[in-house]
Structures are given as structure tokens and as C-alpha cells.
């Protein structure tokens, strides 16, 4: 009982010590200060690909295919690609890690390893960036034949 009384006493001390006489809530100075809050901008980065799908045709099982998807930053701000995620471990996307300035171009190099696959193949790569829209899907497709079919 003594501990409860002491806890309540200290809690009331802390609460009254924090009261500086203001009854109208928290200050909004930080929200209204342009140095502390981001200002909305009508400028944005843009990403435009020459093509978003590549057909590698017919290849022999075990072959490795590479293709580069070329793009241009069609926006007004630097383009930052944050990730390129593939739908399968057999497909890897290599992308620029540095910002792409407005009007400049770049490429995402895709490598597909056909080992262990056969028949029609379709793989996607999801490109995440600061462009509008932030997600672009690239696709590679083709046919993998086994050695006995070739």
C-alpha cells in the first residue's frame, strides 16, 4: 500500500512539473517550418523503357541468356532504382546504383540461366524506383529445349 501511494505521489509530481501553463496542445512550429518538413513538389522522376518484354527464342537447356532493358529518365528529378526483384532464382537483374539524371539513359541487364528448365519459360523482374509509377514489370520469355529435343 505504501508503494502504491509513493508511485501515485511521484506520478502527480511529474505531471504537474510538465505543465507549463499552455492548455492549447502541442506547438505546430515544426510542421510549419519549411526546414523541418518536406514541401510537396510537382516534379518527379520518370522511367521509360524502350521495351518491357524480350523473347529469347529457343535455346538449349543449360544455356545462359543475357539481355539489357534500356530506359530513359523522362522526369524532372534524378531517378533512383531501389531494387530489381525476379520471379525466379534463375533470373538476375543488374541495375545502376547511382542516380540517373533527367534526360539520361541507363540499362537493366538481365541474366537467365536455363539449367534445369524445359519448355516455355516466362520470368518477370519487378523494378522499384522513385518514378511515378514506382513499379515497372519487365518480362523475358522463350522456349528451352532439352538436348534430346534439339
N, C-alpha and C positions, 0 to 999 in steps of 0.2 A: 504494500500500500504506500509505503514511504517512497519507493522508486517511481511509482506512477505519479505521485504528487510532484516530485522533483522534475520528471520529464515534462509534465504539463507546465510547470513554472518556467523551465528553460525555453520551451516552445513559445510561450507567450512573450518572453523577453525578446526572442529572435524576431517574432512577427512585429512587435511594436518598434524594434530598433530599425527595421527595414522600412517603416512608414515615414516618408519624408514630407508628408502633407499633401502630396498630389493624389487626387481622387479620380482623375480622368483617364487612368490607364497608362500604358506604355507609350513612350515617345516614338513618333514615326520619322524622326530625323534621318535615320539610316536608310529608310525606304525612299525618301525623297532626295537623298544626296546622290547625284549622278556618279560620284566617285566610288560609291559603295554598292550600287545596284546597276545591273546591266540595263542599258537603254534598248528598246526594241529597234530593230533595223529592217528596212525593206530590202536590203541587199542580202544575197545568198549565193552559195556555191552551186554550181550545176555540173552534172556529169552526163555527157552524150557519147554513146558508143557508136562506132562505125557499124558494128553488127553485134547482136547479142546471142547468136547461135552459130555453131560451127559443126559441120558434118565431116568427120574424118574419113568417111567412106568405109571400105572393107580392109581390115588389117588381119595379120596372122596373130593368133594368141601368143602373148609374151612380148609383143612389140610395145614400145613406148612412143606416144604421140604427144607433140607439144604444139601449142597454138597461142598466139598473142592477140588478145582483145584490145584494140586501140580505142582510146577515148580522148575527149577534149573537155576542159573545164569551161563550160559555157555560161558560168555565173560571173558575179562581180567580186566575190571573195575567194581566197585561196581554198582549194579543195583538199580535204584530208580524208584519206581512206583509212578506216579504223580496223577493218578485218575483211577477209575473204574466206568464207566457210564453204566446204564442199559437202555434197551429199554422200560421199563415199571416201574411204581412206585411199582408194586407188587414184584419186584425183587431187592434185595440189595446185593451189593458186599462189603465185608470187606477185606481189604488188608494191608500188612505190610507197616508201615510208615517210618521205618528205612531202610537204605541201606542194600542190600543183597550182601555179599562179593562174589567174583568169586569162583565157585565150591560149594557154599552153596545153600540150598533149602528154599523154603517158600511155602505159600498156600494162595489162594484167596477163602474165604468162601462165598458161595452164598446162600441166603435165598429167597425162592419163597413162597409167600402167595397166595393160590388158591381161597380165598374168592371172590365170585362174578364172577368167571370164570367157564366155562364148555367147554367140547370138547377138541380137540387137541390144545395144547399150545406150543409155541416156543418163548423163550426170549433170547436176546443176551446181553452180557456185553462186553464193549469195554475197554480194558486195555491199558492205555497210560503210557509209560516208556521211559527211556533214552536208551533202547536197539535198535538194528537195526534188523528188522523194529520197529518203535516206537509204532505201534498199533497192538494189537492182539485181535481177537474177540473170545469170549467163548460163548457157546450155551447150554442152558438147554431146555429140551422138554419132553413132556409126555401128558397123557390124564387125564382130570379132569371130574369125573362123579358127577352128582347131586345125592342127597340122593334117589330119586325115581328110578334112574338107577342102583344103587349099589346092 
